[in-house]
Amino acid sequence: MPRILQPELLDSLPPDHPDAQHNRRDLQRINRLMGNYRWFARKLPPLLRPGEIALELGAGTGELAGSLADRGIAVDALDLWPTPTTWPANRRWHRADLQNFVGYGDYPVFLGNLIFHQFSDDNLGALGAQLRASARVILACEPVRRTLSQTFYRLFGPLMGANHVSLHDAHVSIAAGFCNDELPRALGLTSADWNVHCSTTALGAYRMIAVRRS
């Protein structure tokens, strides 16, 4: 099925709204189930060069970047949400819109966890142009666009305590997810300049590792 973008309910809620806070807890469960944080913790360190700092795009409430920082991995964060109270004092939190952020040039490594699917192909192209100006490595974990994943979460999400925001947003997130080489193509990561590997998992994760060729 083609990518279909629809508004997510979370984007209409203030960060302190009870439904938004419940959704963040649901997202933590989804990330644990999919193994997203463990994947970043395995894949990122070998790709970092000495002294490099990574930037997480759309960091939400900082769970991924914070967990990597706890492992001694240098990761700053970018999001419209306010700085979390638990955010490490030695790491930067940029509160800005991803599409208008002017500090991408300070970073050679970028992470995206469940964020790229929120953008149209045109917007991904514009974002990719900004990232490519300085990026050496881009890692992404997104939903794979699969009807089976929608059915699974619709049936089992309520059993895991998912609220109406999470059930709605999971459905539209999967519909806006990626297959094959769609994400690197949308970001403009050509094979001439980038070594790109995309894979999917049985639990619905679409993962991309892109490293600039020497």
C-alpha positions in Angstrom: 0.0 0.0 0.0 1.2 3.6 -0.7 2.4 5.8 2.2 -0.6 7.7 3.7 0.1 10.7 6.0 -2.6 11.7 8.5 -2.3 13.9 11.6 -1.4 12.2 14.8 -3.5 13.0 17.9 -0.4 13.5 20.0 0.6 16.5 18.0 -2.6 18.3 19.0 -2.0 17.8 22.8 0.2 19.9 25.1 3.1 17.9 26.7 1.5 17.9 30.1 -1.9 16.6 29.0 -2.8 13.3 30.7 -3.5 11.6 27.3 -0.1 12.8 26.0 1.7 11.5 29.1 -0.1 8.1 28.8 0.9 8.0 25.1 4.5 8.5 26.1 4.3 5.5 28.4 2.8 3.5 25.6 5.6 4.5 23.3 8.1 3.3 25.8 6.4 -0.1 25.8 6.4 -0.1 22.0 10.1 0.7 21.9 11.0 -2.0 24.4 8.9 -4.5 22.5 10.5 -3.6 19.2 14.0 -3.4 20.7 14.6 0.0 19.3 16.8 1.4 22.1 18.9 -1.8 22.2 19.4 -1.6 18.4 20.7 2.0 18.6 22.9 1.1 21.6 24.5 -1.7 19.5 24.8 0.1 16.2 25.8 3.6 17.1 29.1 3.2 19.2 31.1 1.4 16.5 30.1 4.2 14.0 31.2 7.1 16.1 34.6 8.6 15.7 36.5 10.0 18.7 35.1 13.3 19.8 31.9 13.1 17.6 28.5 14.0 19.1 25.3 12.6 17.7 22.0 14.5 17.5 18.6 12.7 18.0 15.9 14.2 15.9 12.4 14.4 17.5 13.7 13.2 20.8 10.3 13.5 22.5 10.9 13.3 26.3 14.5 12.1 25.8 14.3 8.4 26.7 16.5 7.2 23.8 19.1 9.9 23.9 19.1 9.8 27.8 19.6 6.0 27.8 22.5 6.4 25.3 24.1 9.2 27.4 23.9 6.9 30.5 26.0 4.4 28.5 28.6 7.1 28.0 27.6 7.9 24.4 27.6 11.6 23.5 24.1 12.4 22.2 22.3 15.8 22.1 18.6 16.2 21.4 16.3 18.2 19.2 12.5 18.5 19.8 9.7 21.0 20.2 9.0 19.6 23.7 10.6 21.3 26.7 13.8 20.0 28.2 13.0 16.9 30.4 13.7 17.3 34.1 15.9 14.2 33.9 18.0 15.4 31.0 21.7 15.1 31.6 23.3 18.4 32.5 26.3 17.8 30.2 24.2 17.3 27.1 22.4 19.9 25.0 18.7 20.0 24.4 17.7 22.1 21.3 14.0 23.2 21.5 13.2 23.9 17.9 11.3 22.7 14.9 13.2 20.0 12.9 12.5 21.7 9.6 13.7 25.1 10.8 16.6 24.1 13.0 19.8 26.0 12.0 22.3 23.9 14.0 22.5 20.8 11.9 26.0 21.7 10.7 27.4 21.2 14.2 26.7 17.4 14.0 28.2 14.6 11.9 25.9 11.9 13.2 22.1 11.8 13.3 19.5 9.5 14.9 15.8 9.3 14.3 13.5 7.0 16.2 9.9 6.9 15.0 10.1 10.4 13.6 10.8 10.4 9.8 7.5 8.7 9.0 5.7 11.9 10.2 7.0 13.8 7.1 5.9 13.7 3.5 8.4 12.7 0.8 8.9 16.4 -0.1 9.6 17.4 3.4 11.9 14.5 3.9 13.8 15.7 0.8 14.2 19.1 2.3 15.3 17.7 5.6 17.7 15.3 3.9 19.3 18.2 2.1 20.0 19.9 5.5 21.3 16.7 7.1 23.6 15.8 4.1 25.5 19.1 4.4 27.3 17.8 7.5 26.2 14.2 8.1 28.6 11.3 8.0 26.2 8.8 9.6 22.4 8.6 9.8 20.6 5.9 11.7 16.8 5.5 11.7 14.2 3.2 13.2 10.7 3.6 11.9 7.5 1.6 11.4 7.5 -0.8 8.5 4.3 -0.2 6.4 2.5 -3.5 7.0 -1.2 -4.2 7.4 -0.3 -7.1 9.8 1.3 -4.6 12.2 -1.8 -2.5 12.2 -4.0 -5.5 12.9 -1.6 -6.7 15.7 -1.6 -3.4 17.6 -5.4 -2.9 17.2 -5.9 -6.3 18.8 -3.2 -6.3 21.4 -2.7 -2.6 22.1 -5.7 -2.5 24.5 -4.3 -5.5 26.4 -1.1 -3.6 26.9 -3.1 -0.6 28.3 -2.8 1.6 25.2 -5.1 4.6 25.3 -7.1 6.0 22.4 -4.3 8.4 21.4 -1.8 5.5 21.1 -4.3 3.3 19.2 -5.0 6.0 16.7 -1.4 7.2 16.3 -0.1 3.6 15.9 -2.4 3.0 13.0 -1.6 6.2 11.1 2.2 5.8 11.9 2.3 2.4 10.3 0.4 3.7 7.3 3.1 6.4 6.9 5.9 3.9 7.5 8.5 2.7 5.0 9.3 -0.3 2.9 12.5 -1.3 0.9 14.7 1.7 0.2 11.9 4.4 0.5 13.5 6.3 3.4 17.0 6.7 2.0 15.6 7.7 -1.4 13.3 10.3 0.2 16.3 11.7 2.1 18.4 11.9 -1.1 21.0 9.3 0.1 22.3 8.2 -3.3 24.3 5.0 -3.6 27.1 7.0 -5.2 27.7 8.9 -2.0 26.3 6.6 0.7 26.6 3.1 1.9 23.0 2.3 3.0 21.5 -0.8 4.6 17.8 -1.2 5.3 16.1 -4.0 7.1 12.9 -5.0 8.7 12.0 -7.1 11.7 9.1 -9.5 12.5 7.9 -7.1 15.2 7.4 -4.2 12.7 10.6 -2.2 12.8 12.1 -0.6 9.7 15.8 0.2 10.2 18.2 2.1 8.2 22.0 2.6 8.6 23.5 5.1 6.2 27.3 5.9 6.2 28.8 8.4 3.8 31.3 6.8 1.5 34.9 8.0 1.8 
